[in-house]
Amino acid sequence: MFGRGCIGFVGWRGLVGSVFIKQSQVAANINNESTKYLFLSSTYRRLVKFLIGVYNVKKTNDVKALLKCKAIVSMQGSDYTDITLSNLRNLNWTGYWIDAASSLRRQLNVCVVLDPVNSRTIKSSIESGKKSFVGGNCTVSLMLMVLHRLIRRSNMKWMFVTTFQSVSGAGSNYVKGLLLQMAFLSRARFRDVLNSSIQVRIGDPSVSESVVGSIVPWIDEETNKLGTSKEEQKGFIETNRILGLPMIPNVGGVCIRVGVLRCHSQSFLIKVEKSMCFGCAADIIQSTSRWVKLLPNIKAYSRQLLTPEHIAGSLVVAIGRLKKLPFNSGLLSMFTVGDQLLWGAVEPIKRTLKLFCNMVSN
């Protein structure tokens, strides 16, 4: 498929990487008898079973092994990517680099991938010779999975989003911290749980904030004097990178961390043309893709199906509570839930790798 080259996987034992391997094993959509795989790890030294083969593990800093790869899928984080990719390019490596690292998204010569939304852009980038591809920010990807068609067809003026982001988006230490905090509360006495001072005693040393029975109302770094966080800034920048629209829609919001394991929820307020009827907006959303599920704005549906508990582990991105606001017919509000580890992280890079395999082998 890739000739004598192979596909390398880095960071496959981490939170995103382990889900990537599991999803690839289930789908088996990158399997080919002529494909060779290379697994790299900083600590793991045992054999790896993957699809129909068994593979040795190389060190993540093994440059000779990396240079043999026709494509490398990295889930090791921005620090590894910044150093390793630069070193490989300096050694005239011309392979494809597919990543989930946020640092790559700021580079204009890198294609931000979300193939149900911008598959044409990805294909044209491959054909034009681009070699680096990166998945988008998790909340942006989940938002566009549901709303990209509405944004394009409604002549949207602006969008305000409040995100309720799971701890999986902050990494494995945050997930461990949440579980430790839950374990602590399960052992606490009822009257102690009601004591507000209990929060200061359940924090894990690796996590700076408590998320059980609390929220974190600021995610990532400060970016300007207007009080916009780096995470919130990505909503505007990456939406326009992925959509590539001639008229740039304004996207703003507030990003909040909540005590949920792996699903991001988002509440939207969208300004559209007043002439757009509610039924038209609902039809556009419903027809966006087979992964989007529009739920009736009814209590029973919302409480049973529009929850992280129901959506976790599924490729479905649910949208509900859709309504026009009575005081302004041009305002739509809605609520979505999607799995951060799937469409927010793994699926875009897994599907991009599959696209490479199909295009390069033909």
SVG drawing of the C-alpha trace seen along z (x, -y; Angstrom):
<svg xmlns="http://www.w3.org/2000/svg" viewBox="-42 -44 61 56">
<polyline fill="none" stroke="black" stroke-width="0.4" points="0.0,0.0 2.8,-2.4 5.5,-0.5 8.4,0.3 7.3,-2.3 5.3,-1.6 2.9,-3.4 4.3,-4.4 2.2,-4.9 3.5,-7.1 1.7,-7.7 -0.6,-4.7 -0.6,-3.8 -2.0,-7.1 -5.6,-8.2 -6.2,-9.2 -3.8,-6.6 -5.4,-3.6 -8.9,-4.6 -7.3,-5.1 -5.9,-1.5 -9.2,-0.1 -11.2,-1.9 -8.8,-0.8 -9.0,2.8 -12.8,2.7 -13.0,1.0 -10.0,2.7 -10.2,0.1 -6.4,-0.5 -5.6,3.1 -3.9,4.4 -1.7,7.5 1.2,5.3 1.0,2.8 3.7,2.8 3.2,1.1 5.7,-0.4 5.0,-1.1 7.2,-3.5 7.2,-4.0 9.4,-5.7 9.0,-2.8 7.0,0.2 9.2,3.0 7.0,6.0 5.4,7.3 2.2,5.6 -0.7,7.4 -2.4,5.2 -5.0,6.4 -3.5,9.6 0.2,9.0 2.6,8.9 5.1,6.1 8.2,5.1 8.3,1.8 10.9,-0.8 11.9,-3.9 10.1,-7.1 13.4,-8.9 14.6,-6.2 15.2,-8.5 16.3,-5.7 13.0,-3.8 10.9,-7.0 12.7,-7.8 11.5,-4.5 7.8,-5.4 5.8,-6.6 3.2,-8.0 3.4,-8.7 0.4,-9.0 1.4,-10.8 -0.7,-11.1 2.2,-12.0 1.5,-15.7 2.8,-19.0 6.2,-18.8 7.1,-15.6 5.7,-16.8 7.5,-20.2 10.9,-18.5 10.5,-15.3 8.7,-16.6 11.2,-19.4 14.2,-17.0 12.7,-14.6 12.0,-17.5 15.6,-18.7 16.7,-15.2 14.6,-15.5 11.9,-13.1 9.0,-13.5 6.4,-11.3 3.0,-12.2 2.6,-13.4 -0.9,-13.0 -1.3,-14.4 -3.7,-15.6 -1.2,-18.2 -2.6,-21.7 0.7,-23.4 0.5,-22.3 -2.9,-23.9 -1.3,-27.4 0.8,-26.7 -0.7,-27.8 1.0,-25.0 -0.8,-22.3 -4.3,-21.1 -6.8,-20.9 -8.8,-17.8 -12.4,-16.9 -13.4,-14.8 -17.2,-14.8 -16.9,-18.6 -13.8,-19.4 -12.9,-16.2 -12.4,-18.1 -9.9,-20.4 -8.0,-17.3 -7.9,-15.6 -6.8,-18.8 -4.1,-19.3 -2.8,-15.8 -2.8,-16.3 -1.0,-19.7 1.8,-18.1 1.0,-19.0 2.6,-16.6 1.3,-17.6 -2.3,-17.1 -3.8,-17.7 -7.1,-17.1 -9.0,-20.2 -9.8,-21.4 -12.2,-18.9 -15.1,-21.4 -14.7,-22.9 -14.8,-19.5 -17.9,-18.4 -19.6,-21.7 -18.9,-21.6 -20.0,-18.0 -23.5,-19.2 -23.6,-22.8 -21.3,-23.2 -24.2,-22.9 -26.4,-25.3 -23.5,-27.8 -23.0,-27.6 -26.7,-27.8 -28.1,-30.2 -25.9,-33.2 -25.0,-33.1 -24.1,-36.5 -22.6,-35.3 -22.5,-32.4 -22.1,-32.4 -21.2,-29.0 -20.9,-27.9 -18.9,-24.6 -19.1,-22.1 -15.9,-20.1 -15.1,-16.7 -11.9,-15.9 -10.7,-13.6 -10.0,-16.7 -7.4,-17.7 -5.5,-14.4 -5.1,-11.3 -3.9,-13.0 -7.1,-15.0 -9.2,-11.8 -7.3,-10.1 -7.8,-13.2 -11.5,-13.1 -11.7,-9.4 -9.7,-9.9 -12.0,-12.8 -15.0,-10.6 -13.5,-7.8 -12.8,-10.3 -16.4,-11.5 -17.8,-8.0 -16.0,-7.4 -17.0,-10.7 -19.9,-11.1 -23.1,-12.7 -22.8,-15.8 -19.1,-16.2 -20.1,-16.3 -22.4,-19.2 -19.6,-21.1 -18.3,-23.5 -14.8,-23.3 -14.5,-19.7 -13.4,-20.8 -10.0,-21.9 -9.3,-18.4 -10.1,-16.3 -7.7,-17.7 -5.2,-15.3 -1.6,-16.7 -1.4,-16.3 -4.6,-18.3 -4.7,-21.9 -8.5,-22.1 -11.3,-20.0 -14.0,-19.1 -16.2,-16.8 -19.0,-19.0 -17.5,-22.0 -16.5,-23.5 -13.5,-25.2 -14.7,-28.3 -11.4,-29.0 -9.6,-26.6 -6.0,-27.2 -4.0,-30.4 -5.1,-34.0 -4.7,-35.5 -5.7,-39.2 -7.0,-41.9 -10.6,-41.2 -10.6,-38.1 -10.6,-35.6 -8.9,-32.2 -6.8,-30.4 -9.4,-27.6 -12.2,-30.2 -10.0,-31.8 -9.8,-28.5 -13.5,-28.6 -13.1,-31.5 -9.8,-30.6 -10.3,-26.9 -13.9,-27.2 -12.7,-29.3 -9.6,-27.2 -11.8,-24.1 -14.8,-25.7 -12.7,-28.0 -15.6,-30.4 -15.1,-33.7 -17.1,-35.6 -15.7,-34.8 -18.5,-34.2 -17.9,-35.5 -17.7,-32.9 -17.3,-33.6 -18.0,-31.9 -17.0,-30.7 -15.3,-27.4 -15.9,-25.5 -14.4,-22.2 -17.0,-20.0 -16.8,-16.6 -17.7,-14.4 -15.4,-11.7 -15.4,-11.8 -18.3,-13.8 -18.3,-17.5 -21.6,-19.4 -22.2,-22.7 -25.0,-25.3 -25.4,-27.6 -27.0,-30.9 -26.9,-31.6 -27.9,-34.7 -29.4,-33.8 -31.5,-35.5 -34.9,-36.4 -36.5,-35.0 -35.2,-31.5 -38.1,-29.4 -37.6,-27.1 -38.5,-24.0 -35.8,-24.9 -33.1,-25.1 -34.2,-21.8 -34.2,-20.1 -30.7,-21.4 -29.3,-20.1 -31.0,-16.7 -29.6,-16.2 -26.1,-17.2 -24.7,-13.6 -25.6,-10.1 -23.8,-10.8 -26.0,-13.7 -29.2,-12.9 -31.7,-15.7 -33.9,-15.1 -37.4,-16.6 -37.4,-19.5 -39.3,-17.4 -38.4,-16.8 -38.4,-13.0 -36.1,-12.9 -33.8,-15.5 -33.3,-13.9 -32.9,-10.4 -31.0,-10.8 -29.2,-14.2 -26.7,-13.3 -23.1,-12.2 -24.2,-8.9 -26.2,-8.0 -23.7,-9.3 -20.3,-8.1 -18.6,-5.6 -20.8,-6.4 -20.1,-8.2 -23.5,-9.9 -23.4,-13.6 -26.8,-14.5 -28.5,-17.9 -31.6,-18.9 -33.4,-21.8 -33.6,-23.5 -35.9,-26.5 -36.3,-30.1 -36.2,-32.6 -39.5,-34.5 -38.0,-37.9 -36.0,-37.7 -37.0,-35.6 -33.4,-35.6 -32.0,-33.8 -31.7,-30.0 -30.7,-28.2 -29.7,-24.5 -27.7,-22.0 -25.3,-19.3 -23.5,-16.3 -20.6,-14.4 -17.8,-12.0 -14.6,-14.0 -12.3,-11.0 -14.0,-10.0 -15.0,-12.9 -13.1,-15.3 -9.8,-13.5 -9.5,-10.0 -11.9,-9.8 -10.5,-12.8 -7.0,-11.4 -8.1,-7.7 -10.2,-8.7 -7.5,-10.8 -5.1,-7.9 -7.7,-5.8 -8.0,-8.5 -4.2,-8.4 -4.2,-4.7 -6.9,-4.8 -5.5,-7.7 -1.9,-6.6 -2.6,-3.0 -4.7,-4.0"/>
</svg>
